[in-house]
Amino acid sequence: MFETSAMKELHRIQEEIYEETKGMTPEELIRYFEETAKKVERELEELKKKKKKEVIQ
């Protein structure tokens, strides 16, 4: 089967997540994904602020 670079990247990320979370309890998994989501949210907000500054200047 042909695998695009995007599909390869997704598989790599899935493997990373699996390695980081294997052996975690359901509660630990929930906390892991909540913390990861909060981190992504903060990073997106920082990018938005940076883009606004670029537009203003």
N, C-alpha and C positions, 0 to 999 in steps of 0.2 A: 504494500500500500504506500502511495506517495504521501509524504508528510511535509507540509509547508514549514517554513521557519517559525511561523506563529504557533503552529501545533507543537513543534519541538520545544519552544519556549514554555508553553503551557504544561507539557509533560515534565519538563525540568522543574518548574515551580511546584507541581503536584508532588513530585518526588521529594523536594525540599521540605514541603509542609509535612509529608508523611514522616520523614526522618525526624523532624523537630517535635512531632506530636505522638509518635508511637509510644505506647505504654502509658499515655495520660488517661486519667479518669474522665468521665463525661463532664464533671465540673471543671476540671483543668482545661479541657478542650474549649468549653464555653468561655472561660476566662481568657484563654489564648486568642480566640477569635474576636472577642470584645476589645481586648487591648490592641490587637492588630488593626481593627477597624478604626479605633480612636486615633492611632498613629497615622493611618492613611488620611483620615479626615483633617488632622492638623497639617499634614504635608500639603494637601489640596488647598487649604486656607492660605498657607504661606505662598503657594504659587499664585493664587488669585491676587493677593496683596502685591506681589512682585510685578505681576502683569499690569495692575492698575498704576503702579508707580512708573512703569515704562511708558504707558499711554499718556500720563500726565506730563512727563518730561518732554 
